[in-house]
Amino acid sequence: MPLERANHIIAVEQNKFLLNSSKYISWGFADYSVRACHVDTDRSTFTWEQSQQQLSMGYMGEIIACTAAFEKLVITGSSNSVISVWELEDKEMRLKSHLFGHCEPITCVTCSPSYNIIVSGSKDATCIVWDLARLSFVRQLVPHAGPIDAVSVNELSGDIATCDSSWLRLWSINGEPIGRIDTGGVGGGGGMSQGILCVAFSSLNEWDCDNVIMTGSTDGIVRVSYN
């Protein structure tokens, strides 16, 4: 998630998420840890590691996806199909809740503070919408043709974008399907098969007809679809 700072945009690499203009969290390490680092120096301010007790209880696993609802509230998705919500306090992460609903590893997770929801995607070919305040199940988004590769929420309208393989699907905040498109046939690509890696909404005014959905794919092409 890019941010603006001093009239320029800052961004971070894969497996990193900006908490604010000076700090990011990173994951995907062999020790299953989560680290908070400075944007300018990449120096770690703290490292949180899972305990053997947490691992043995089966609630924790390799962290595959991570996002933050607020600077102090971090959400992770693991290889054991569990969504975990953490409170970030000084130099530690305190577990607030586990969310159970998927039956295969989590592949992506995002949240919308504006609409008070978390959206998670899994290899089980489903997306789940969770209530961010109550940390409870709201609804499931089905069907999808395969594992979910990317999800995003429009902070202006609450619309939800989900991606499986080359398919981009759009849902309302109430879980009603709005439309879908196979991006494999959009924007050229030389007939090569491609899968969507990431998705994002533009953030113009809600009423603006120029709002778009952008996807980045394995064939190296960024595609733009009108919302």
C-alpha positions, 0 to 999 in steps of 0.5 A: 500500500503506497503512501504520500510523504513530502510530496512524493510516494513511498512504497514497499516490496512484497511481504511488507505493509506500510503502517505509516509514512515511517514504519512498515511491518514485514513477514514471510520469514523462516522463523514465522516472525513478524517484524516492524522496521523503519522505512528509511533505514530498514532497521527493525524496531522489534521482532515478534516470534511465535512461541512453541506453545502457539505452534503446538496448539495448531492456531499458528502457522507460517504467515502468508498474508498481512495487513493493518486496519490501523497503526496499532491493529494488525491482521495476519493470515496463516498456512493453517487457514486461521486469520489472527488479529493482533494489537501492536503495543510498543515492542510486542504483538498481543493476540486479540482474536483468531477467526475460523472459517476457511479450510485451507491456507490463507492466500490474501487479506485486506481490510476497510476501516471505512466500512468496518470489514476484513476480507480474506481469501484462501486456497479453498476458493472462497472469500470471507467477509468479517466484522472488524469491530466484532471480529466475527463472520459476516458472509462468504463470497462464492463461487470462485473457480480456484484459489483466491489470489488477491482481494481489495475493498473500495474505501469509497463505495465498499465494493469488494474485488476478488481475483482467482487466476485471471478472473476479476470479480466485483461484489457489493458491500452486501456480498451481491455479485456486480460483475466479472471479467476474464482479464486474460483477454484484456490488454494483449499478452501474446496469448500467454496464460496469466494470473492476477497477483494484486488488485487495487481501486482508484480513490477518486470521488465516489460519483466519478465515472473515471474510477477504475480497478487496476490489476497486476498479473504474472505476464507483467501487464497492469490492466485497468478495468472501469468500475 
